[in-house]
Amino acid sequence: MKLQTIEVQEYYLFNLSFLARYHDFEAERTGADLGSEWDLQATGAITPRLSWLMKFADYDGPGVAPAPADRTKVWFGFEWKL
């Protein structure tokens, strides 16, 4: 699989961080379109030892088998530093 990634930009605002990426997937041998994906991420500090994370991914497949179906996922997490 051939992957082209465009990292849009990472921004910092106060104690927040934002990141956006775009991926375009295609088959190496045939050049067939395997879909594209947007990834967004936001992180921030709640305290010096506690931070949060939110990730969003939206995959748009070509709609033809054997490529995977369209998917949208969201993750939330917390990190505690010792």
C-alpha positions in Angstrom: 0.0 0.0 0.0 1.3 3.4 -0.9 0.5 6.2 1.6 0.7 9.9 1.0 0.4 12.0 4.1 -0.1 15.7 4.4 0.4 17.1 7.9 -1.7 20.2 7.8 -0.3 21.9 10.9 0.2 21.6 14.6 -1.1 24.6 16.6 -0.5 25.6 20.2 -2.9 27.9 22.1 -2.3 28.5 25.8 -2.0 24.9 27.1 -3.8 23.3 24.2 -2.3 21.5 21.1 -4.2 20.8 17.9 -3.0 18.6 15.0 -4.6 17.8 11.7 -3.4 15.2 9.1 -4.7 14.0 5.8 -3.9 10.5 4.3 -4.4 9.3 0.8 -4.1 5.6 0.3 -3.5 3.8 -3.0 -2.3 0.3 -4.1 1.4 0.1 -4.9 1.2 -2.2 -7.9 -2.0 -1.1 -9.5 -2.4 2.4 -8.3 -6.0 1.7 -7.3 -7.6 4.2 -5.0 -8.0 2.7 -1.4 -9.6 5.8 0.1 -8.5 8.7 2.2 -8.6 9.7 5.9 -8.7 12.8 8.0 -7.2 12.7 11.5 -7.7 15.4 14.1 -6.1 15.5 17.6 -6.5 17.9 20.5 -4.6 17.7 23.8 -4.5 19.9 26.8 -3.2 20.1 30.4 -5.7 20.2 33.2 -2.9 20.4 35.9 0.8 20.0 35.6 0.4 16.2 36.2 -2.9 15.5 34.5 -3.7 16.0 30.8 -6.4 15.0 28.3 -6.4 13.8 24.7 -9.1 13.6 22.1 -8.6 11.9 18.6 -11.0 11.8 15.7 -10.5 9.7 12.5 -12.7 9.7 9.4 -11.9 7.1 6.7 -13.6 7.5 3.4 -13.2 4.3 1.3 -13.6 4.1 -2.4 -16.8 2.1 -2.1 -15.4 -0.9 -4.0 -14.4 -4.3 -2.6 -11.9 -5.3 -1.2 -11.2 -1.9 0.4 -12.6 -1.4 3.9 -15.9 0.3 4.5 -16.1 3.9 5.6 -15.4 4.4 9.3 -15.5 7.2 11.8 -13.9 6.8 15.2 -13.4 9.0 18.3 -11.0 8.4 21.2 -10.8 10.1 24.6 -8.1 9.6 27.1 -6.3 11.0 30.2 -2.7 10.9 31.2 -1.4 11.0 34.8 2.3 11.8 35.3 4.1 10.5 38.4 
